[in-house]
Amino acid sequence: MKHIAVQEGLTPIVNYLIKSGYKVSEFSARQKASKDFLDGFDAVIMTGIDDNFMGMQTSNSNRPIIEARGMTPEDIKAAIEQRVQ
């Protein structure tokens, strides 16, 4: 089962992914600043991604970070399926 981190406040996406069989954990802005934030997740869904996510210019993580702005829950699921093996 894929474990997906979803930013707090994206309730329709959380509900849709749970109904689609994903394990979903919500996170706050404070949590994403933690250096081990991405550990244990297959993908991260959030809004407001900037060029310096988590205070780093580049990330050593191979986990996809999906920008949810302008996407439907169905779009998010399709992006996960495409990017997570």
C-alpha positions in Angstrom: 0.0 0.0 0.0 1.4 3.4 -1.0 1.9 5.9 1.9 1.1 9.4 0.8 1.8 12.6 2.8 -0.8 15.3 2.2 -0.6 18.9 3.4 -3.2 19.9 6.0 -6.3 21.5 4.5 -6.5 19.4 1.4 -9.4 17.3 2.8 -11.0 16.4 -0.6 -7.7 14.9 -1.7 -7.2 13.1 1.5 -10.7 11.6 1.4 -10.3 10.6 -2.3 -6.9 8.9 -1.8 -8.2 7.0 1.2 -11.2 5.7 -0.7 -8.8 4.8 -3.5 -6.8 2.5 -1.2 -3.9 4.7 -0.2 -2.5 5.1 3.3 -2.6 8.9 3.9 -1.0 11.1 6.5 -1.6 14.8 6.8 1.3 17.2 7.7 1.7 20.7 8.8 4.1 23.4 7.6 6.1 22.9 10.7 6.5 19.2 10.0 7.8 19.7 6.4 10.7 21.7 7.8 12.0 18.6 9.6 15.0 17.1 7.8 13.5 13.6 7.9 10.1 14.7 6.8 10.0 12.6 3.6 11.1 9.4 5.3 8.5 6.7 5.0 6.3 8.3 2.3 6.0 7.3 -1.3 4.9 10.8 -2.4 4.2 14.2 -1.0 1.1 16.3 -2.0 1.2 20.0 -1.2 0.4 23.5 -2.4 2.7 26.4 -2.6 5.9 24.6 -3.5 8.7 27.1 -4.0 12.2 26.8 -5.4 13.6 26.3 -1.9 11.4 23.6 -0.5 12.5 22.6 3.0 15.3 25.1 2.9 17.3 23.3 0.3 17.9 24.2 -3.4 17.9 20.5 -4.3 16.5 17.5 -2.7 18.3 14.2 -2.3 15.0 12.4 -2.1 13.6 10.3 -4.9 10.1 10.8 -3.6 7.8 12.8 -5.9 6.5 16.1 -4.6 3.3 16.9 -6.4 1.9 20.5 -6.5 -1.8 20.2 -5.9 -2.8 23.7 -6.9 -5.2 23.6 -9.8 -5.5 19.8 -9.7 -8.5 17.6 -8.9 -8.3 14.6 -6.6 -8.4 12.5 -9.7 -5.5 14.4 -11.3 -3.5 13.9 -8.1 -4.2 10.1 -8.1 -3.1 9.9 -11.8 0.1 11.8 -11.0 0.8 9.5 -8.1 0.2 6.4 -10.3 2.5 7.8 -13.0 5.3 8.8 -10.7 5.4 6.2 -8.0 6.3 2.6 -8.9 
